[in-house]
Amino acid sequence: MKSFGQALFWIAVIASLLLIPAAGMKAFKAVTNEMGNKEPAPIELKDVNRAPETQAPAGKDSEAAKELYLEGLKYFQASDYEKAREQWLEAQELDPYNQQVQEGLKRIKAILDKAPE
């Protein structure tokens, strides 16, 4: 009885090894035939010479903006949101791509919008 069970096991393994590639090939052919009937999607090319600048060049303005951000952070931690906002707006003028300044200004706006008049 043990050999009969082993024989069935090996027959099933061999059959699955033979059937799986055949089924896979049918699926592959069906997909490629469908793709062959369609035109490829157009590719949009962008002129990199005209792409907008994504970062400000590092320099004196960037360093000054960092210092203004840190000053504003001190005011922010002391809950003096108006002074923090002033510092961060100056920093934003010097370095408009500074993420920390952007996030700080968003936080202040959220806090001041929630504050009662």
N, CA, C and O atoms as a DFTB+ gen file, in Angstrom:
468 C
 N C O
     1  1       0.817      -1.197       0.000
     2  2       0.000       0.000       0.000
     3  2       0.858       1.256       0.000
     4  3       0.500       2.278      -0.586
     5  1       2.009       1.151       0.679
     6  2       2.904       2.287       0.734
     7  2       3.435       2.638      -0.649
     8  3       3.517       3.817      -0.993
     9  1       3.791       1.656      -1.436
    10  2       4.321       1.889      -2.774
    11  2       3.236       2.452      -3.705
    12  3       3.548       3.229      -4.608
    13  1       1.973       2.074      -3.500
    14  2       0.875       2.593      -4.310
    15  2       0.700       4.092      -4.039
    16  3       0.499       4.874      -4.969
    17  1       0.778       4.488      -2.773
    18  2       0.667       5.907      -2.409
    19  2       1.823       6.711      -2.975
    20  3       1.629       7.832      -3.446
    21  1       3.020       6.152      -2.932
    22  2       4.184       6.832      -3.495
    23  2       4.049       6.973      -5.001
    24  3       4.407       8.002      -5.573
    25  1       3.528       5.926      -5.644
    26  2       3.346       5.973      -7.099
    27  2       2.354       7.074      -7.469
    28  3       2.591       7.829      -8.412
    29  1       1.244       7.170      -6.732
    30  2       0.266       8.231      -6.999
    31  2       0.877       9.620      -6.780
    32  3       0.627      10.554      -7.543
    33  1       1.669       9.728      -5.738
    34  2       2.334      11.000      -5.442
    35  2       3.219      11.423      -6.610
    36  3       3.142      12.566      -7.061
    37  1       4.058      10.513      -7.103
    38  2       4.978      10.840      -8.186
    39  2       4.244      11.101      -9.503
    40  3       4.679      11.925     -10.306
    41  1       3.138      10.403      -9.719
    42  2       2.332      10.665     -10.922
    43  2       1.754      12.074     -10.863
    44  3       1.742      12.793     -11.863
    45  1       1.279      12.458      -9.692
    46  2       0.721      13.800      -9.526
    47  2       1.803      14.860      -9.717
    48  3       1.554      15.884     -10.353
    49  1       2.992      14.631      -9.178
    50  2       4.088      15.592      -9.321
    51  2       4.473      15.744     -10.791
    52  3       4.617      16.862     -11.286
    53  1       4.637      14.631     -11.480
    54  2       5.031      14.680     -12.888
    55  2       3.953      15.343     -13.731
    56  3       4.256      16.141     -14.618
    57  1       2.698      15.016     -13.456
    58  2       1.591      15.619     -14.211
    59  2       1.561      17.127     -13.998
    60  3       1.361      17.883     -14.948
    61  1       1.760      17.571     -12.754
    62  2       1.728      19.011     -12.494
    63  2       2.904      19.706     -13.160
    64  3       2.759      20.824     -13.654
    65  1       4.058      19.069     -13.183
    66  2       5.208      19.664     -13.860
    67  2       4.986      19.785     -15.356
    68  3       5.508      20.701     -15.991
    69  1       4.220      18.873     -15.917
    70  2       3.942      18.929     -17.344
    71  2       2.826      19.912     -17.671
    72  3       2.859      20.554     -18.721
    73  1       1.840      20.038     -16.786
    74  2       0.679      20.886     -17.056
    75  2       0.915      22.357     -16.727
    76  3       0.377      23.231     -17.408
    77  1       1.699      22.641     -15.708
    78  2       1.895      24.042     -15.307
    79  2       2.516      24.870     -16.435
    80  3       1.990      25.938     -16.747
    81  1       3.611      24.426     -17.060
    82  2       4.164      25.236     -18.158
    83  2       3.182      25.397     -19.320
    84  3       3.144      26.454     -19.950
    85  1       2.398      24.377     -19.607
    86  2       1.438      24.468     -20.709
    87  2       0.373      25.511     -20.390
    88  3       0.007      26.310     -21.252
    89  1      -0.128      25.508     -19.152
    90  2      -1.139      26.491     -18.755
    91  2      -0.535      27.887     -18.738
    92  3      -1.175      28.857     -19.143
    93  1       0.716      27.982     -18.261
    94  2       1.380      29.281     -18.225
    95  2       1.593      29.841     -19.614
    96  3       1.451      31.046     -19.822
    97  1       1.926      29.000     -20.556
    98  2       2.154      29.456     -21.923
    99  2       0.858      29.970     -22.540
   100  3       0.870      30.951     -23.283
   101  1      -0.263      29.310     -22.234
   102  2      -1.559      29.776     -22.754
   103  2      -1.872      31.167     -22.218
   104  3      -2.329      32.040     -22.955
   105  1      -1.621      31.362     -20.927
   106  2      -1.889      32.664     -20.323
   107  2      -0.966      33.727     -20.923
   108  3      -1.406      34.838     -21.216
   109  1       0.299      33.388     -21.105
   110  2       1.249      34.320     -21.694
   111  2       0.829      34.720     -23.104
   112  3       0.864      35.898     -23.460
   113  1       0.433      33.738     -23.900
   114  2       0.002      34.032     -25.271
   115  2      -1.254      34.889     -25.295
   116  3      -1.377      35.791     -26.123
   117  1      -2.177      34.613     -24.398
   118  2      -3.410      35.401     -24.349
   119  2      -3.102      36.862     -24.032
   120  3      -3.668      37.765     -24.649
   121  1      -2.210      37.096     -23.075
   122  2      -1.857      38.472     -22.698
   123  2      -1.102      39.166     -23.822
   124  3      -1.406      40.314     -24.149
   125  1      -0.135      38.500     -24.413
   126  2       0.638      39.137     -25.479
   127  2      -0.217      39.400     -26.711
   128  3       0.006      40.385     -27.414
   129  1      -1.184      38.544     -26.982
   130  2      -2.085      38.801     -28.107
   131  2      -2.926      40.042     -27.843
   132  3      -3.144      40.851     -28.745
   133  1      -3.397      40.191     -26.615
   134  2      -4.184      41.376     -26.269
   135  2      -3.325      42.631     -26.387
   136  3      -3.793      43.663     -26.869
   137  1      -2.089      42.545     -25.953
   138  2      -1.206      43.700     -26.012
   139  2      -0.839      44.038     -27.446
   140  3      -0.629      45.202     -27.788
   141  1      -0.763      43.015     -28.278
   142  2      -0.407      43.239     -29.670
   143  2      -1.472      44.006     -30.428
   144  3      -1.177      44.620     -31.453
   145  1      -2.699      43.983     -29.946
   146  2      -3.804      44.667     -30.620
   147  2      -3.886      46.144     -30.247
   148  3      -4.628      46.897     -30.878
   149  1      -3.146      46.562     -29.246
   150  2      -3.227      47.948     -28.768
   151  2      -1.956      48.693     -29.140
   152  3      -0.874      48.114     -29.240
   153  1      -2.121      49.997     -29.342
   154  2      -0.960      50.837     -29.586
   155  2      -0.328      51.176     -28.247
   156  3      -1.039      51.338     -27.255
   157  1       0.975      51.286     -28.200
   158  2       1.615      51.642     -26.939
   159  2       1.250      53.060     -26.516
   160  3       0.995      53.928     -27.350
   161  1       1.231      53.273     -25.219
   162  2       0.897      54.595     -24.690
   163  2       1.965      55.597     -25.116
   164  3       3.149      55.264     -25.157
   165  1       1.551      56.822     -25.433
   166  2       2.535      57.826     -25.837
   167  2       3.435      58.190     -24.659
   168  3       2.999      58.188     -23.507
   169  1       4.668      58.495     -24.955
   170  2       5.627      58.893     -23.931
   171  2       5.791      60.402     -24.002
   172  3       6.061      60.963     -25.063
   173  1       5.623      61.051     -22.850
   174  2       5.765      62.497     -22.805
   175  2       7.220      62.840     -22.499
   176  3       7.755      62.449     -21.461
   177  1       7.840      63.559     -23.394
   178  2       9.220      63.975     -23.201
   179  2       9.245      65.405     -22.697
   180  3       8.503      66.260     -23.180
   181  1      10.097      65.655     -21.729
   182  2      10.202      67.000     -21.170
   183  2      11.570      67.580     -21.504
   184  3      12.579      66.875     -21.525
   185  1      11.575      68.844     -21.757
   186  2      12.823      69.539     -22.033
   187  2      13.471      69.876     -20.697
   188  3      12.996      70.758     -19.981
   189  1      14.539      69.187     -20.363
   190  2      15.175      69.398     -19.061
   191  2      15.840      70.757     -18.962
   192  3      16.103      71.239     -17.860
   193  1      16.114      71.377     -20.091
   194  2      16.714      72.708     -20.051
   195  2      15.719      73.762     -19.607
   196  3      16.110      74.833     -19.144
   197  1      14.447      73.470     -19.744
   198  2      13.412      74.423     -19.343
   199  2      12.736      74.043     -18.035
   200  3      11.821      74.736     -17.590
   201  1      13.170      72.959     -17.416
   202  2      12.562      72.515     -16.160
   203  2      12.845      73.552     -15.076
   204  3      13.948      74.092     -15.010
   205  1      11.859      73.830     -14.231
   206  2      12.084      74.815     -13.175
   207  2      13.103      74.292     -12.169
   208  3      13.230      73.086     -11.953
   209  1      13.813      75.216     -11.571
   210  2      14.816      74.847     -10.569
   211  2      14.099      74.313      -9.336
   212  3      13.133      74.918      -8.871
   213  1      14.557      73.199      -8.808
   214  2      13.882      72.588      -7.665
   215  2      14.551      72.903      -6.348
   216  3      13.946      72.715      -5.292
   217  1      15.789      73.380      -6.379
   218  2      16.476      73.721      -5.151
   219  2      17.261      74.996      -5.363
   220  3      17.804      75.255      -6.437
   221  1      17.303      75.776      -4.309
   222  2      18.098      76.986      -4.371
   223  2      19.563      76.606      -4.235
   224  3      19.900      75.676      -3.501
   225  1      20.414      77.303      -4.921
   226  2      21.827      76.999      -4.773
   227  2      22.287      77.308      -3.355
   228  3      21.880      78.304      -2.758
   229  1      23.140      76.439      -2.829
   230  2      23.652      76.657      -1.474
   231  2      24.555      77.878      -1.502
   232  3      25.355      78.052      -2.422
   233  1      24.421      78.710      -0.498
   234  2      25.241      79.917      -0.447
   235  2      24.927      80.708       0.800
   236  3      24.401      80.180       1.780
   237  1      25.260      81.992       0.746
   238  2      25.065      82.863       1.902
   239  2      23.587      82.966       2.270
   240  3      23.230      82.953       3.448
   241  1      22.733      83.069       1.255
   242  2      21.297      83.179       1.530
   243  2      20.780      81.938       2.235
   244  3      19.959      82.030       3.148
   245  1      21.262      80.780       1.810
   246  2      20.820      79.530       2.413
   247  2      21.254      79.451       3.875
   248  3      20.483      79.019       4.732
   249  1      22.484      79.868       4.159
   250  2      22.980      79.859       5.539
   251  2      22.211      80.864       6.395
   252  3      21.863      80.570       7.539
   253  1      21.949      82.040       5.847
   254  2      21.192      83.055       6.585
   255  2      19.774      82.564       6.851
   256  3      19.210      82.824       7.914
   257  1      19.199      81.854       5.885
   258  2      17.851      81.321       6.053
   259  2      17.828      80.287       7.173
   260  3      16.876      80.238       7.952
   261  1      18.870      79.461       7.258
   262  2      18.944      78.470       8.338
   263  2      19.004      79.146       9.698
   264  3      18.354      78.711      10.649
   265  1      19.797      80.225       9.784
   266  2      19.900      80.946      11.055
   267  2      18.560      81.594      11.425
   268  3      18.157      81.568      12.588
   269  1      17.882      82.167      10.444
   270  2      16.561      82.751      10.703
   271  2      15.576      81.676      11.130
   272  3      14.733      81.909      11.997
   273  1      15.679      80.497      10.524
   274  2      14.804      79.396      10.912
   275  2      15.035      79.033      12.373
   276  3      14.079      78.853      13.128
   277  1      16.299      78.925      12.775
   278  2      16.613      78.570      14.163
   279  2      16.133      79.635      15.142
   280  3      15.648      79.309      16.225
   281  1      16.265      80.916      14.764
   282  2      15.739      81.998      15.612
   283  2      14.217      81.870      15.736
   284  3      13.654      81.994      16.823
   285  1      13.572      81.621      14.604
   286  2      12.120      81.443      14.623
   287  2      11.709      80.246      15.456
   288  3      10.665      80.265      16.108
   289  1      12.520      79.209      15.437
   290  2      12.232      78.014      16.229
   291  2      12.255      78.324      17.722
   292  3      11.444      77.799      18.484
   293  1      13.183      79.176      18.133
   294  2      13.226      79.589      19.550
   295  2      11.928      80.304      19.929
   296  3      11.348      80.033      20.981
   297  1      11.477      81.218      19.068
   298  2      10.215      81.919      19.333
   299  2       9.037      80.946      19.340
   300  3       8.132      81.043      20.169
   301  1       9.075      80.016      18.403
   302  2       7.991      79.036      18.313
   303  2       7.901      78.220      19.601
   304  3       6.811      77.996      20.127
   305  1       9.059      77.776      20.106
   306  2       9.073      76.973      21.334
   307  2       8.636      77.783      22.547
   308  3       8.155      77.226      23.534
   309  1       8.805      79.101      22.469
   310  2       8.352      79.975      23.549
   311  2       6.905      80.413      23.335
   312  3       6.401      81.256      24.077
   313  1       6.242      79.861      22.346
   314  2       4.849      80.156      21.982
   315  2       4.647      81.590      21.513
   316  3       3.538      82.119      21.595
   317  1       5.701      82.219      21.025
   318  2       5.582      83.548      20.431
   319  2       5.481      83.347      18.921
   320  3       6.451      83.520      18.183
   321  1       4.276      82.976      18.486
   322  2       4.064      82.555      17.107
   323  2       4.203      83.683      16.091
   324  3       4.618      83.449      14.956
   325  1       3.862      84.893      16.488
   326  2       3.977      86.020      15.557
   327  2       5.441      86.298      15.218
   328  3       5.782      86.502      14.053
   329  1       6.308      86.305      16.237
   330  2       7.730      86.554      15.982
   331  2       8.343      85.387      15.199
   332  3       9.175      85.594      14.314
   333  1       7.929      84.170      15.530
   334  2       8.424      83.004      14.792
   335  2       8.022      83.116      13.332
   336  3       8.816      82.836      12.434
   337  1       6.790      83.525      13.104
   338  2       6.291      83.682      11.726
   339  2       7.103      84.730      10.968
   340  3       7.445      84.530       9.803
   341  1       7.414      85.857      11.636
   342  2       8.220      86.906      10.998
   343  2       9.590      86.374      10.594
   344  3      10.049      86.615       9.478
   345  1      10.244      85.644      11.507
   346  2      11.565      85.082      11.218
   347  2      11.494      84.113      10.046
   348  3      12.347      84.135       9.159
   349  1      10.481      83.270      10.048
   350  2      10.363      82.256       9.014
   351  2       9.966      82.836       7.663
   352  3      10.332      82.294       6.620
   353  1       9.220      83.935       7.680
   354  2       8.901      84.593       6.410
   355  2      10.158      85.217       5.804
   356  3      10.347      85.189       4.588
   357  1      11.016      85.781       6.657
   358  2      12.290      86.307       6.159
   359  2      13.150      85.179       5.604
   360  3      13.776      85.317       4.553
   361  1      13.171      84.065       6.323
   362  2      13.945      82.907       5.864
   363  2      13.404      82.397       4.535
   364  3      14.170      81.980       3.666
   365  1      12.104      82.430       4.383
   366  2      11.483      81.960       3.140
   367  2      11.872      82.855       1.966
   368  3      12.050      82.371       0.848
   369  1      12.006      84.158       2.215
   370  2      12.429      85.065       1.147
   371  2      13.847      84.737       0.685
   372  3      14.157      84.825      -0.503
   373  1      14.711      84.353       1.641
   374  2      16.094      84.034       1.295
   375  2      16.238      82.663       0.648
   376  3      17.036      82.474      -0.271
   377  1      15.451      81.709       1.143
   378  2      15.544      80.330       0.637
   379  2      14.142      79.748       0.515
   380  3      13.675      79.067       1.429
   381  1      13.460      80.008      -0.608
   382  2      12.068      79.561      -0.760
   383  2      11.903      78.043      -0.841
   384  3      10.777      77.550      -0.769
   385  1      12.991      77.293      -0.987
   386  2      12.896      75.844      -1.096
   387  2      13.216      75.124       0.211
   388  3      13.291      73.895       0.231
   389  1      13.404      75.852       1.285
   390  2      13.736      75.260       2.581
   391  2      12.496      74.582       3.165
   392  3      11.528      75.248       3.532
   393  1      12.538      73.252       3.248
   394  2      11.391      72.465       3.723
   395  2      11.055      72.768       5.171
   396  3       9.880      72.821       5.533
   397  1      12.072      72.968       6.013
   398  2      11.811      73.230       7.431
   399  2      11.024      74.525       7.605
   400  3      10.099      74.596       8.414
   401  1      11.396      75.535       6.848
   402  2      10.676      76.812       6.908
   403  2       9.237      76.627       6.441
   404  3       8.305      77.135       7.064
   405  1       9.064      75.901       5.349
   406  2       7.718      75.649       4.821
   407  2       6.842      74.963       5.867
   408  3       5.702      75.366       6.100
   409  1       7.394      73.911       6.498
   410  2       6.633      73.160       7.498
   411  2       6.338      74.031       8.717
   412  3       5.242      73.973       9.273
   413  1       7.309      74.831       9.129
   414  2       7.097      75.719      10.279
   415  2       5.975      76.713      10.018
   416  3       5.125      76.943      10.879
   417  1       5.976      77.294       8.839
   418  2       4.914      78.243       8.489
   419  2       3.545      77.569       8.447
   420  3       2.543      78.170       8.834
   421  1       3.501      76.325       7.979
   422  2       2.228      75.586       7.974
   423  2       1.735      75.353       9.401
   424  3       0.548      75.497       9.691
   425  1       2.677      74.986      10.297
   426  2       2.285      74.751      11.695
   427  2       1.756      76.020      12.343
   428  3       0.742      75.996      13.040
   429  1       2.449      77.128      12.111
   430  2       1.996      78.400      12.684
   431  2       0.635      78.774      12.134
   432  3      -0.232      79.220      12.885
   433  1       0.433      78.604      10.849
   434  2      -0.878      78.920      10.250
   435  2      -1.973      78.085      10.894
   436  3      -3.051      78.596      11.198
   437  1      -1.699      76.798      11.102
   438  2      -2.695      75.922      11.733
   439  2      -2.986      76.368      13.160
   440  3      -4.137      76.359      13.595
   441  1      -1.947      76.757      13.883
   442  2      -2.142      77.181      15.272
   443  2      -2.910      78.495      15.323
   444  3      -3.847      78.639      16.108
   445  1      -2.521      79.446      14.495
   446  2      -3.188      80.765      14.512
   447  2      -4.609      80.685      13.969
   448  3      -5.466      81.461      14.392
   449  1      -4.881      79.769      13.047
   450  2      -6.242      79.604      12.535
   451  2      -7.170      79.036      13.603
   452  3      -8.364      79.334      13.616
   453  1      -6.616      78.209      14.509
   454  2      -7.428      77.616      15.561
   455  2      -7.623      78.546      16.761
   456  3      -8.579      78.400      17.523
   457  1      -6.717      79.490      16.916
   458  2      -6.758      80.391      18.083
   459  2      -7.979      81.293      18.007
   460  3      -8.315      81.789      16.932
   461  1      -8.658      81.516      19.158
   462  2      -9.803      82.432      19.156
   463  2      -9.323      83.855      18.942
   464  3      -8.236      84.226      19.385
   465  1     -10.116      84.628      18.278
   466  2      -9.776      86.032      17.955
   467  2      -9.788      86.892      19.176
   468  3      -9.527      88.092      19.088
